[in-house]
């Protein structure tokens, strides 16, 4: 669940006045002017492209409406996109440079597509702050909130506490996967993934959000900024009934359309290995669910809400 943390860090820089949400990204990364859009996503990344109808603005990156892909869907375009984007680059700048050589899957503002846009946010954090994203997150979020076990690299003592990623064998048995996330020597400060954390640390992060930006006397964000982040900025483009997508979080707008228990105004997200959290400001409620299992499924999130909300009297 790296993306919400990256988004919070980025919005801290917004509060400092480094940019406007309506700024074209090309103002800070000129290569954004040269992007093109694939014409047929079934034909792969080498297919015919068309020019942008308008430039990508910063708000598009935050709401996943910029037109970037994540390389995880079943289309031929996404398969080839992911193969290029997730090669073993050394820095986040190298990965974003590759991202900008690939076509978009759609026009800015015309679709919601879960994407690699937070990697661009990581590069912008480094541009605006003058620090590496690793340093920025450590100094501005993790240390103030007491998140002592969160970061891109772990000590040997921390590594011994990490739960291995598990999957299922052909027979359906739970097994440890051969490939495991690298825990030391990382130099690519991804906005998309790669942060390690604990339930306790992530609860502190969520508590800060529920507390309208503060925890233990540390004010990270304004109440008004969190209100902005947790409104729907994707219109009707988000693909879940009764919900929209804000800046870094999905947002429940109409519980009656979700076919799940909950509260309007709840915001949430999840991680690739089936980690999930939601924050319900009306009920003053946080839930964090941690696993290390492949084959991501929203079932776990829906079941989490079901089990937590039934306890409210």
N, C-alpha and C positions, 0 to 999 in steps of 0.2 A: 504493500500500500504506500509506495513511494510518491505517487502523483499528488495526493492531497498535501503532503509535506512540502514538495517543491512549489505547489501553488501558493501555499501560505507564505513561504519565503519570498516568492515573487511579488505577492501583494503587499508585503512589508515595504518593498522598494517602491511600489506604486504610491504608498502613503508618504514616502519621502519625496515624491515629485519627480522621479526620474523619467517618467513617460506618462502618456495618456492612453487609455484603453482604445481610443479610436486612431492611434498612431499607426500608419502602415509599418509593418515589420522591416521593410526595406530601408527605413530611416536609420536603422541600427545595424541591419545585415543587408547590404546592397544586393546580394545575389537573389533576394526574394523578388526582385523586379523581373527576373528572367524565367520564372516558373511557368510550366505549361501543364495542361490537363489531358489525361489519357482519354481517347475517344471511345474505346471499347475495353472494359476491364476483363473481358474473357479472352483477350488476345495477348496478355502479358505486357511487360513494361517497355517493350521495344515497339509497341504499336503506334498508330498515328495519334498526334496530339493536337490540341487547339489552344489558343492563347487565353489568358485570364480575362474574365469579364470585368473584374475589379481586383485591386491588390488585397492581399491578406492583411488584416489589422490584428493588433494584439488580442483584442477580445475574441477573435476567431480561434486563436491558439488555446485560450483558457477554456473555451466551451466545446472544443473538439469539432468545430464547424469550419475549419480552415481548408479542408479537402485532403489532408494527409491520410495515409493509411497507417496501420500498425503491423501489417504483414501476418495477421493471424486468422483471417477468414479463409474460406475455401476456394476463392476465385484464383485463376491463373495469375492475374495481376498481383494479388496479395502474396501468393507463394513466392514469386520472383522478387517482389518488393522486400519481403522479410529476409530472403536469402542474401540480399545486398546490404540491407540496413544493419543486420546483426552479425556482420563479420567481426573479427576480433580487432577493433580499432583501439588505439591507446588512449585517446582523449575524446571528450564529448564534442569538441570542435571538429575532429575528424569524422565522427559519425554524422553530425549535422551537415558537414560539407557533402557527404555522400547522399544524405537525404535530399539536398537541394539539387542534386544531379538527376534525381528520379522524378517522373511525372506525378502530379496529383491524381487522386482517383475521382475528384469532382471539383466543381467550382466553389470558391469561398462563399459560405453562408447558405449554400443550397442543400446541404445534407449534414446529418450528425454521423460521424464515423470515429469510433474509438481509435486513437492515433498516437503517433510518435511526437506530437506537438510539445509535450512537456520536455522533451530533449532540447527543443529550441528555447524553452523557458530557462533551462539550465545554462545555456550559452548566454542568454540575456542577463541572467543573474551575475555571471562573471563580468560581462561588459559594464553593467551598472554599478556593481559593488567594488570592482577592482580586486576581488578575491576569487579563489577557486570556489566552486559550488560546495565542495566538501568543507572548506574552511567556513564559508558563510553559514551553512546549516548548523555546523558545530557551535559557532560563536553566537549566532543570533536566535537559534531555536533550541538545540539539544541541551546546551549548558544552562541557559536560563530556566528551562522547564525541568531540569534534573533528569533528562533522558540519557542516562549514563551507558546504556547498552545499545544505542542506535548509531549506525554509521555504515559506511561502505566497506570498511575493513575491520576485522576483529582481532583482539589479542588471542594468544594461545588458550588462555583461561576461558575466554568467551567462546572460542570455537568448540571447546569440549561440551558446551551447553546447548549447542545448536541441534535441533531436531532434523534429521535427514529427510530429504524429499522422498516421498513414497509414491508408488503407483500400483498397478495391478498386473499380475502375470496373466498369461493366456488362459490359465485355469481359474482366474478370478481371485487369487490370493494376494494379500497385501505384501509388497516387496520394496526394498530400498532400491532407488534408481541408480544406475551406473554413473550417470552424469549428475554432479552436485554443484550448486553455486560456489564460485570461488570466494574464499573468505579472507584472503590477504593478498597484498600486492596489486590491488585494483587501482587504476588511475583514470578510469572513465567514469565521471560523475554523472551518471544517467538521471534524467528526469522521469524516465519511463519506469524504471525498476532498479533493483540492486541494493537498496538499503536493507540492512538487517535490523531487527528490533525485537522487543519482547512485549508481551501483553501489558505489563506494568507501564512500560515506556509509552506505548501507543495510547493507553488510557490517559496518561498525562497530557498528551497532545490533544486528545478529544475533550478532556476536561477544560483545557484552555479555550477551545472553541465554544463549548457550552457556557463557559463563564464570560462570554462576549469579549474574548481576546486576552484574558488575563489569568495568571495562575501564580500563586505564592508571591504576590506583589510584583510580578513581571507582566507588563502590558505589551503584548506582541502585536496585536492588531486592534483597530478601533471597532467598536460595536457596529458602526455603520458600514464598515468594510465587510464584516462577516455577513451582515444583512444583504449586501450587494452580492456576495459570493454565493449565497444560498437561495437566490431567486432563479427562476427559469430564464436562461439566456439563449435557449435553442428553439424557442417557439414550439411547433408541433413536430420538429424533426427527430427528437429522441424516440427510440423505438420500444418504449415500455409504456403501457396504458396507465394513465393517471399520473405520469411522472415527466419531468423535464430534466435538463442538465444546466447547472449553473457554472461557476468557475471552480473546477476541481471536484465537484460533487454532483451526484444525481439528487434530485429534489422531488419529494412527494407533493403533488399539487391537488390530487383528487383521490382520496382513499377509496371511494366507492367504485372507481374504475380500475383499481389495481388488483382486485380479487385477493387481497391480503389484509390482515389487520394492521393498523398503524394510525398515524396522525398527520394531517396536512402540515407541511413545514419541516418534516423530518428530512434529513439529508444523510447521504451514505456513500460508500464505495467499497471496493473489494480488491484483492490481490490475486495474482495468477495461480498460486498454490492453495486457493480456497481459504484465504484470510478475508474476514468481513468485519465491517463496523457500521453502526448507524447512530445518529445523534438526534434525539427528539427534544427540541427546546421547550415545547409546551408541557411535557411530562417531566422535564428535567432529567432525562434518561440517556445513558450511554450503554451500548452493548458492543463488545469486541469478541470476535470468534477467531481463533487461530488454529490452522492445520498446516500440514506440509504434504499435500497430496496433489498429484497432477490431474488432468482432465477437469478443468474449471467448470463449475456448475452453479447456477443461481439457486438451485434447490437448497443449498446450505443456508443461504441468506434468508430465503423465505421461511425455512424451518426455524431459524434463529428468531425472526420476528414473532412467529407463531408461539414459540415457547416463552419468550420474554414477556410479551404483552398479556398472555393469559394469566400471568402472576399479579397483574395490577387489579386492585380492588377499590 
